[in-house]
Amino acid sequence: MTAPEQKTCAHEPCTCPVKEGEKYCGETCRDAGKGEVEIACECGHATCTTSIEEVA
């Protein structure tokens, strides 16, 4: 028996896990990147390794 694959947020720089059936970890990531390229994530979740707070 294999463990289910952990899905991560569809927002490119975000590394947060998402709930089953979800594409983004939250509203911030869902709305992010519309028209601009981002190199850090602003979701604010402690589990995100590319959080703007961690990169700055």
Buried (B, 14 or more C-beta within 10 A) or exposed (E): EEEEEEBBBBBEBBBBBBEEEEEBBBEBBBEBBEEEEBEBBBBEBEEBEBBBEEEE
